[in-house]
Amino acid sequence: MTMNILNVFLIFMITTSLTLAGFAFRQRKNNRLLGELLAKDDIIQTSDAASKFGVSLQGGVQVIKCSDCAEWVKLEAMVCRYCGKDVSETNKKIIDDLRALKKEQDDAQLRILNQEIEERVL
């Protein structure tokens, strides 16, 4: 009888320990994932092409630093909300440059695909 109670107690302790260890590992993983999600809201550099123009991402929105107050302003903004400077011309030029660069990259990829198709046909 004493052996059975001891066995049950031992099994209870082992399963409880494993359950608690599982919770601890899951919580550590959840904390890491939460940290990664929070880090995405920070300002991060976008592609190499956009970073050449000083464009970054903040919360999924393209932003650029205001030349007067150095605060982050949306790329689509007309006026800096911090200092009131007109940023429409600067932002329009950057948007046009990014579009031209994207078109160049798309044209280059299209040329490469056409070359691969021609090589396969011949």
Secondary structure, DSSP 8 states (H G I E B T S, - for coil): -HHHHHHHHHHHHHHHHHHHHHHHHHHHHHHHHHHHHHHHTS-EE--HHHHHTT-EEETTEEEEE-TTT--EEETT-SB-TTT--B-HHHHHHHHHHHHHHHHHHHHHHHHHHHHHHHHHH-
